[in-house]
Amino acid sequence: MKTLIVENFKKIFFVFLFFFLLSTGFSQNVPQYELLTELEQKADFITLDKLGNLYLCDGSILYKYSQTGNLLFTYSAFSKGKISGFDVSNPLKIVVFSKDFMQIAFLDQKLTPLQTISSLSDLNLYAPACVCSSYDNGFWIYDEILNQLFRIDANRRMSNKSQILGQIWDKKGLPVGIKETESGFLIVNDAANGLLIFDRFATYLKTIPVFANRLFFSGDMVLYTEENTFKAFNISNLYENTYPLPQSDALQVCIENKKLFLLTKDNKVQIYSIIP
């Protein structure tokens, strides 16, 4: 009976994997790439929203581009320091975080400010280091002094918090980013320990040995580069696959609608068509 359950699970997963790869332009053959364009604007980090729009950040300015590489909108707030992180999970309410000034800005689809939380200390937080969006217009904060995750709801009240992360990790941690997935996982990207996986109530589930500063999430899949390849890792069942890249100097990769978006080590952003 146990063997039958395992086999059925494998079948379900591979059906899921097939459709995931099909939607991104991959098949069982090794994919080929055709360079469509290279953007003039350089970046430190790139990502895509669920509508396929491309976002670039160079540390002080956030840029929004179409899938074809046309600049749509920009956002900058130099008085609030550098942009430490941003989350486009909800493209109608984008979260932009400034660690220098402990401030969060919420932007609409045109990168126009909707609201600003000018003092996170009002939430009894001491050293916010990472921020991400959460369901129902909430957001998560990792505080590096308290060493915990805190969820703030739409009414600016603390609704959930994790245990102290030092009770979980094997090595002294260094979280560099957090992300809540569509399926409800809360992920801490820890440079020393890997990916710490929590549920949406901040209950710790497991640690995955994935070490990469720049990640891209698509459903339960996390994409990251390693040497001249990129890896697609499924958080739910720990399955991983490896694919070639069009060039070896990649820092980050994002995929949507049969297109591959690449950030190179010299901070160039390239858009490729994926040819199965």
Buried (B, 14 or more C-beta within 10 A) or exposed (E): EEEEEEEEEEEEBEEBBEEBBEBBBBEEEEBEBEEBEEBEBEBBBBBBBEEBBBBBBBEEBBBBBEBEBEBBBEBEBEEBBBBBBBBBBBBEBBBBBBBEBBBBBBBEBEBEEEEBBEEBEEBEBEBBBBBBBBBEEBBBBBBBEBBBBBBBBEEEEEBBBBBEBEEBBEEEBEBBBBBBBEEEBBBBBBBEBBBBBBEBEBEBEEBBEBBBEBBBBBBBBBBBBEEEBBBBBBBBBEBEBEBEBBBEEBBBBBBBEBBBBBBBEEBBBBBBEBEB
